[in-house]
Amino acid sequence: MFDFATPIDRHGTWCTQWDYVADRFGAADLLPFTISDMDFATAPCILDAVSQRLAHGVFGYSRWQNEAFLGAIAHWYA
């Protein structure tokens, strides 16, 4: 199970959600519920998948109608 309980402080990272509250709303002490940004780390399985794709080194267009993709979607909704 992934840790969704440990928050990540995004202040000072050019984060629109946290660093520009005053610019948008005129006060810096507001809670910004207008952006659906994630305040937790990326799951290790996602980091691994992205790392594998980066290591491949080719970033052209791929077809989505393949068994690997469709099987993952079917598994997700099962």
C-alpha positions, 0 to 999 in steps of 0.5 A: 500500500502506498503512503498517502498520509505523509504530505509533501511541502511544495512551498518554494518550488514554483508550485501554482497551488501554494506559491501563488495564492496571493497573486490569485486571491489577494491573500497568502493565508488561504487554502487553495482548493482550486487546483487538483495538484497532488501533495504526496510523493509519486508511487514507486511503481510509477517512478519505475515505469517512467524510469524504464521508459526514459532508459529506452530513449525513444519518445515517439508516438505510440498506439494505445490500442494494444494488449498491454495498455487495454489489459492494464485498463481492464485490470484497473476497473475489474 
